[in-house]
Amino acid sequence: MKKVRITLIKGTVRRLPVHRANVKALGLRKIGQSVEHVLTPSIQGMINAVADMVKVEEI
């Protein structure tokens, strides 16, 4: 299974509540914070919804 590192690069101020919820569900709170997840279809969907706010790297 692929693992990805997701980093928040833009803040959630003035974003849609759905986008804020996706960022929170990914486990991100502060700009510059990174988390690692196994790439599943649900994680991929959350990443796609907030693609302009996060940076994704394969591990």
Order of alpha helices (4+ residues) and beta strands (2+ residues): beta-alpha-beta-alpha-beta
